[in-house]
Amino acid sequence: MARDNRKAGLGTSADLDRLLGGGPLNRLYGARWSLIVMAIGLSWIAMQDEREMWHVGLVLVAVIMATMFLPRRRKVTRLKAKVEARRRAIVPDVNMRKLASALPDPCFILDRRGIVRFANHAGSSIFGNVKEGDPLSFRIRQPDMLAALDNVLDGGPIEKVDYTLKSHSERFYEAWVTPIHLNSDPEGEHRPEFILLLLHDQTEQKNMARMRADFVANASHELRTPLASVIGFIETLLGPAKDDPVARDRFLRIMLDQSERMSRLVSDLLSLSRIEMRAHVLPDTRVDLSKIMRHVIDSLSPLAQDLDVAIKTNQLDDDLWVSGDRDELVQVFENLVENALKYGKDGEKIDISYSRVIDSADGKPYHCFNVRDYGAGISQEHLPRLTERFYRVDVASSREQKGTGLGLAIVKHILTRHRGKLLVESQPGEGATFQVRLPVSDSADL
């Protein structure tokens, strides 16, 4: 802080001399006429009262010394006010710091020169390269941000700019640059004493907007293709093939397949929409996962027989209780087991196993189901994106298996609602393992 005071010129001898009317000799010279009159008056009094002249000289010396070395009260007051004003202009007071510290968003207080005087906890944590005592322009170099700061420092109104932080991943902020005037009109100036820079994280909103745009584009594309096919065959049946029974039967079968594809897509879209609407509502019923898994295996056994794939399971314990929505959890395991049957059929079997684990992240007990196939496997670059809507590792294979590209997105959203997790492990040529973790019900026997 002493460094700041020296930079602002606080407490130096030059300032004291200037504020108090100069040095001792200057003050003595400024009071010369008053001292001459006083000396004449004292001499006259001494002659009238017949006093010793050395008494008069002693009084006069005392007055001169007082004039030289004792500042006047008014100038002392001016000095204190000036020093305090300058100190307040570079050092945020305690209340200002407390207010900034209470804000959950990154917040910085800058002085008139754009130097960071305070950063709250969020600001220090997220923007670790912004240090108190450094000009903000040393750390944040985005032109729009610097222009907004300059405008407000020059006396302009509040400004809002978009700021992008590029580190390990892009984060988007809405930056508010607000002037802080401690005095209504300090010395006739309109410049603020401080600037409050507040950054509100908009990353989630930006990502959601991007996802919505991508979703609409992908959904439109997925519906447009089969719809165009159906329209094309209808036009053909109304024209060249209207009297060709063989072509008519073939085209009608294709139209039926395309219509069923659109129906599946619409059904999955509606299912995903319903799940998202209830994403923040925790299930309030208890269900037994062992019964759900047995139901799923029984319902998919005909498909397994058609594909000539065996479903192998270890011994499933009874009473695997979780707080959950039965229909949604059935949908989770049906998606995973059906995918394993369709995409892992080259391995001639799939394994379904159960275990109970303590999660390393939160230390809580979880029911853990592994669904493993022995098919072609999945390359590592695809794994992080498997739960994105309409993402497919192999588009042709997915459509051949009558997939919509929404199955794993639905699984992810259901597990998120149930506070569960989906983990995927795979290597090309070694099959894939999809692991579902669901927290053990609090009311179960732990």
Residue pairs with C-beta under 8 A, 6 or more apart in sequence:
1 91
3 133
4 90
4 91
4 133
5 11
5 87
5 90
6 12
7 90
8 86
8 87
8 89
8 90
9 15
9 86
10 83
10 86
10 87
11 83
15 82
16 79
17 23
17 26
19 75
19 78
19 79
19 82
20 27
20 71
20 72
20 75
20 76
20 79
21 27
21 30
21 72
21 75
22 30
24 68
24 69
25 68
27 67
27 68
28 35
28 64
28 67
28 68
31 67
35 60
35 63
35 64
35 67
38 60
38 63
39 60
42 56
42 59
42 60
43 53
43 56
45 51
45 56
46 52
46 53
46 55
46 56
71 79
85 186
88 182
88 193
89 111
89 112
89 182
89 193
90 111
90 112
90 115
90 117
91 117
92 100
92 109
92 117
92 118
92 194
96 109
96 118
96 180
96 194
97 109
97 118
100 107
100 109
100 118
100 120
100 196
101 120
101 121
103 120
103 122
103 198
104 122
105 122
105 198
105 199
105 200
105 201
106 119
106 120
106 122
106 123
106 126
106 127
106 173
106 198
106 199
107 119
107 120
107 122
107 123
107 196
107 197
107 198
107 199
108 116
108 118
108 119
108 120
108 123
108 130
108 136
108 196
108 197
109 116
109 117
109 118
109 119
109 180
109 194
109 195
109 196
109 197
110 116
110 117
110 136
110 149
110 194
110 195
110 197
111 117
111 193
111 194
111 195
112 153
112 191
112 192
112 193
112 194
113 135
114 135
114 136
114 137
114 149
114 153
114 195
115 133
115 134
115 135
115 136
116 130
116 131
116 132
116 133
116 134
116 135
116 136
117 132
117 133
117 194
118 132
119 127
119 130
119 131
119 132
123 130
123 199
124 130
126 165
127 139
127 140
127 165
129 139
130 136
130 139
130 140
131 139
136 149
136 197
137 146
137 149
140 146
140 163
142 163
142 164
144 161
144 162
144 163
145 161
145 163
145 175
145 177
148 159
148 160
148 161
148 175
148 177
149 177
149 195
149 197
151 159
151 177
152 158
152 159
152 177
152 178
152 179
152 192
152 195
153 191
153 192
153 195
154 191
155 179
155 189
155 190
155 191
155 192
156 179
157 179
158 176
158 177
158 178
158 179
159 176
159 177
160 174
160 175
160 176
160 177
161 175
161 177
162 172
162 173
162 174
162 175
162 202
163 172
163 173
163 174
163 175
163 199
164 170
164 171
164 172
164 173
165 171
165 172
165 173
170 203
171 201
171 203
172 201
172 202
172 203
172 206
173 199
173 200
173 201
173 202
173 203
174 199
174 200
174 202
175 197
175 198
175 199
175 200
176 196
176 197
176 198
176 199
176 200
177 195
177 196
177 197
178 195
178 196
178 197
178 198
179 192
179 194
179 195
179 196
180 192
180 193
180 194
180 195
180 196
181 192
181 193
182 193
182 194
183 193
186 193
211 389
214 389
215 389
215 390
218 389
218 390
218 405
219 265
219 269
219 390
222 265
222 390
222 404
222 405
223 262
223 265
223 266
226 258
226 259
226 261
226 262
227 258
227 262
229 254
229 255
229 258
230 255
230 258
230 259
233 251
233 252
233 254
233 255
234 255
236 247
236 251
237 247
237 248
237 251
237 252
241 247
241 248
241 251
242 248
260 402
261 399
261 402
261 404
264 402
264 404
265 404
265 406
268 404
268 406
268 407
268 410
269 406
271 331
271 406
271 410
272 389
272 406
272 409
272 410
272 413
275 328
275 410
275 413
275 414
275 417
276 413
278 417
279 413
279 416
279 417
280 417
281 417
282 323
282 417
282 419
283 323
283 324
283 325
283 328
283 417
283 418
284 323
285 323
285 324
285 325
285 326
286 321
286 322
286 323
286 324
286 441
286 443
286 444
287 321
287 322
287 323
287 324
287 325
287 326
287 329
288 318
288 319
288 320
288 321
289 320
289 321
289 322
289 329
289 367
289 369
289 438
290 316
290 317
290 318
290 319
290 320
290 354
292 326
292 329
292 330
292 333
293 313
293 316
293 333
293 352
293 354
293 369
294 316
295 330
296 330
296 333
296 334
296 337
297 311
297 313
297 337
297 352
299 334
300 311
300 334
300 337
300 338
300 341
301 311
303 338
303 341
304 310
304 311
304 341
307 341
307 342
307 345
308 345
308 348
309 341
309 344
309 345
309 347
309 348
309 349
309 350
310 348
310 349
310 350
311 337
311 341
311 349
311 350
311 352
312 349
312 350
312 351
312 352
313 351
313 352
313 353
314 352
314 353
314 354
316 354
317 354
319 444
319 445
320 354
320 367
321 440
321 441
321 443
321 444
322 329
322 367
322 418
322 438
322 439
322 440
322 441
323 418
323 439
323 441
323 442
324 418
324 438
325 414
325 417
325 418
328 414
328 417
328 418
329 414
329 418
329 438
331 410
331 411
331 414
332 411
332 414
332 415
332 436
333 369
333 371
333 436
335 407
335 408
335 410
335 411
336 371
336 411
336 434
336 436
337 350
337 352
337 371
339 373
339 407
339 408
339 434
340 350
340 371
340 372
340 373
340 375
340 432
340 434
341 350
341 373
342 401
342 403
343 373
343 375
343 376
343 397
343 401
343 432
344 350
344 373
344 374
344 375
344 431
344 432
345 375
346 374
346 375
346 376
347 373
347 374
347 375
347 431
348 374
349 374
350 371
350 372
350 373
350 374
351 370
351 371
351 372
352 369
352 370
352 371
352 372
353 369
353 370
353 372
354 367
354 368
354 369
354 370
355 368
355 370
356 365
356 366
356 367
356 368
356 440
357 365
357 366
357 368
357 437
358 364
358 365
358 366
359 365
359 366
359 421
359 437
364 439
364 440
365 439
365 440
365 446
366 420
366 421
366 437
366 438
366 439
366 440
367 437
367 438
367 439
367 440
368 435
368 436
368 437
369 435
369 436
370 433
370 434
370 435
371 433
371 434
371 435
371 436
372 431
372 432
372 433
372 434
373 431
373 432
374 430
374 431
375 431
375 432
376 428
376 429
376 431
377 426
377 427
377 428
377 429
377 430
377 431
377 432
378 386
378 393
378 424
378 426
378 428
378 432
379 393
379 428
380 426
380 427
382 393
383 424
383 426
385 391
386 393
386 408
386 424
387 408
387 409
387 411
387 412
387 422
388 409
389 405
389 406
389 409
390 404
390 405
390 406
391 405
392 398
392 403
392 405
398 405
408 422
411 422
412 422
415 421
415 422
415 436
415 438
418 438
418 439
419 438
419 439
420 436
420 437
420 438
420 439
421 435
421 436
421 437
422 434
422 435
422 436
422 437
423 434
423 435
423 437
424 432
424 433
424 434
424 435
425 432
425 433
425 435
426 432
426 433
440 446
